[in-house]
Amino acid sequence: MANIFTDADARDTQALVRTGFGKLQYRYLLLRIVDAGPARAWLRGLRLRNAGEVGDGQKVEDAIQMALSAAGLRALGLDDRVIDEFSPEFTIGLADDPSRSRRLGDIGDNDPSGWEWGGGNREPHVLLMLFAEANQIDALVSRVSDEARAAALSLLEPSLPTGDMTGREPFGFADGVSQPTLDLEGRRTPGGADDMDFHNFIATGEILLGYPNEYGLYTERPLLDARAPGAAALPLAADEPQKHDLGRNGSYLVFRQLHQDVRGFWRWMHRHAGEAGAVELAETMVGRRMSGDSFTDLGRAEIPGIDNPKQNGFNYRGDPDGRVCPVGAHIRRANPRTGDFPGGRSGILKKLLALLGLTGTAEQDRIASTRFHRVLRRGRAYGDWLDPAKAAEPDAPDSKSGLHFICLNANPARQFEFIQGAWLASAKFGGMTNEQDPMLGNRLPFPGDQPTDRFTRPHADGPCLVSRAVPQFVHVRGGAYFFLPGLRAKDWLLRDR
């Protein structure tokens, strides 16, 4: 069936959809096309790992993955009528819409005008993601870079900064703990009774184009008329079988380079909580222990699709006021763990009352069902590791570290941009006021002169604790939207014209 992810589809899908190659070293190359002819030929000849080559104990020693920006598609000579069928967020670009920048919090120090790369003549056309064993990565980067230059591509940077923090992000927290589980076999019927509760499954079409999404629909994507040159090499569209599907097995890739002020973060924690309470305050802001474990007072819950219950077997149903994990904590914003109904699974009467707005709270109503807003994260930390205790000392070195945030999603507006704008950058998430995400907020007043630099921690035994003038700890230094094509689509996009 066309809506099931088959072994043939795995061979047509880039491996990044199934793995972040966590055991391999990485480099990211940002390229611009100088001459489309030789660039097309070289890119077309790159051997990209597919999803059928990873997992199930298969050993991978190296891999190359490739994504193209809308500017890159234009530089390759792709017809504007085809480009216009891609997502409007992708075709306009991450750095080229002031309204989008405001919604995403990319203003002030995060404004694209100050980025190191991502806009104007610093907008990449091609992203190459290289992975290899530690003793092979430099040779791979050198070879690919030399070949790219010879094929009329220029490098925006020799390569972006890299690092190896063994599963932790620069502030010291375990990273990559929570990921959705793709329902690749199409066993679920979205919108059923099971969706009243939070679960960790999402439809394949939430990440890959050409499959049903959580609405049971096919996300809009570029489809080609059967008469288009070379279209016969592409699969037929499941929902419009008279057309060929250029999007199938592809995904939109969001890339943001986030600089993290590690010294500023831990010095602020020590000033406001003392040496004994610094870690606890930081964990409260993140919403997890530094080890990645959840707060034990949240209890344990049986959550379908979770394979690491110690870290992810929990929800917030027993903590509606945020007394254990503050409502504004980073991971609670990024994944509120809500089902289709705030109170979870219920009978017909309770369901009817909820639909009529006669039960629940305004705060619950402001947080949408999580299954419509999940992304698959594939980012990596960069820079030097700086121990949190050392970072608080006056003579601590600058680690120049951060996160190459990379995520995959089928609908950037409904997924990445919703999470970033409505949940992380918003100062009114969950009915709160005056506080953005404690880790990622830009702290600029909005609207007017209303502050956004607070962090509140409700307590059962006393007044709510409020931290004011929380600094900006994370600064955007670059970013772009890319299309991660299926392998047949890659060949079509890079065909001679």
C-alpha angles and dihedrals in degrees: 000000000000094000093057121087103235133188087261089055090050089056088051094049126081112249093239088082089066103032144019090210088238096173093055130076116247144210129184120211121198111203138185123204115239099172118019098206102061091031091057092049094050096044091047090055096053113115106232121193113241130214092253090065097060135064129028091080096303112152116227118190098179141000143182123207126184137203132177130213123220088251087054092052089052091048088053090056099251113166114260090228089064094043090052090062091065121089111294090230089058096044094049095043136228097269102037105071117072091196091055090047091055092049093049094046092249094143134103109017089358094056113131090232087074097044120121089224139358110076139068113346088351092064110113120231096195133027116202116190112199124194129181145140114288093256093049106040098086092051091049092050092047093049096046093044092051092047091049093053091048089052094056099263122128126211118233087205131004082249134317117269114280139196146168115229096161099239099326131105119229096269087060103255124132107259135210093029099137123047131155119248114236115228091221093165093053095234095146128076104212115229096036130128092275089064092065086081126052114264133167100238122104130180117262089241090067089071107017124050118232097046133090114273131209090288090056088247136111114253114238111265140155112293123182129217112246089244093059112114111266094003093125089071090065126077120259115259111257093219097037106030092179088069134060119241115235091173101052114121090007130111140191112255120208116201123187126168106216118191112208121209096217095172093047092047097054095038089055091048091052093047093051102037105020126235092294095051103034096095093045092052092048091049090050091054092049095040096230141070114265088251089062093252119135122243106278092220089067087069126213129293133188102241119180113233096027118121099175105054095171089064103025108020095105144082135190099246093110092045105052094150095047097244091143101028112017114240088235096052114126100248093042089056095044092049114012090183093227128154128209090284121043093227094047127232113005143165126265095269095050090044091053092048090051092050089051091050093243095124135040128044136276089247091057092048091056092062113074125217106283098223091074093055109046126126133189110239121213103163131135134210120242137195132042123321114249117189110237092233091050092046091065093057119100094238097047113138122241106259092198087212139148145133131288093214110205125170137169124220139151097224114034094189096053096036120028097019093046092051093045098042106031099033111023106029096033118103090203102054113148093002094302126134135214099011134098126188104310092224104037106026120123090213094220115147114261133211101015109316097339110134122238098182102093132106121197129200115189117213130197094214101048148354121322112273112234125193113198132195093026105183126233106265101177126050127191111234102171145346149163144177117246138180114233100204130207110250096255089048089049090057092048094049090050098044117125114270 
